[in-house]
Amino acid sequence: MRTELMRNFWRIFRGGRQESRRRPIRQSPTHLGFEEDVRILQLLKPRLPERPVILDVGASDGRWTREILKTFPGAAVFLFEPGTAYTGEMQATLDSHQRLKLFPIAIGERDGPVTFHVHPDPYGSTTVDWQEGNFATPITVPMRTIDSLIKEGEIARPDLIKRDIPTGELAALKGAIATLPSVRALHLETWIMQAYGGSRCSWT
């Protein structure tokens, strides 16, 4: 039963990811799987400032930010995405709003260089070596903690943090220990069953 559930999960997950990559950036959140994100953040809107500061960690091509700005048009968003897989689409996102800033770096629990494993499907790229085959291409990228970026004045203290960094959420949280008490909402990817990454996978 578990094997069948996992097979169906990966069929749906991979199919949805690949389909979303083929569609143009202007598509609605319904087509991109963000409709639930938008619905939840609309419910949270009364608890957030009118012009919130948002961190989009694991921004990929920036589509999540584009959709969330429809709910928070006055927001300032700092986007974090290492590598160059999304350069063209990300630029379209940055050109769509004045209060966006991209940091082409990884976010983690320390400052310094880190190996970033670039997968054929870049949505699965991560700083964690899954050791599940030789299909990833390692590159070196800079990594920072949220705490150090705030301390040095590189970013403003956030009201909302969104993180979608495969198997890297816990490390990123450890790098934001001083910041988390003042954050009003966290949007994290979790799993109800283990799907990848061995013992380092995120769980709900």
Summary of the structure (lengths in Angstrom):
residues: 204
radius of gyration: 16.6
end to end distance: 20.5
largest distance: 51.0
contacts: 610
relative contact order: 0.15
helix: 36%
strand: 20%
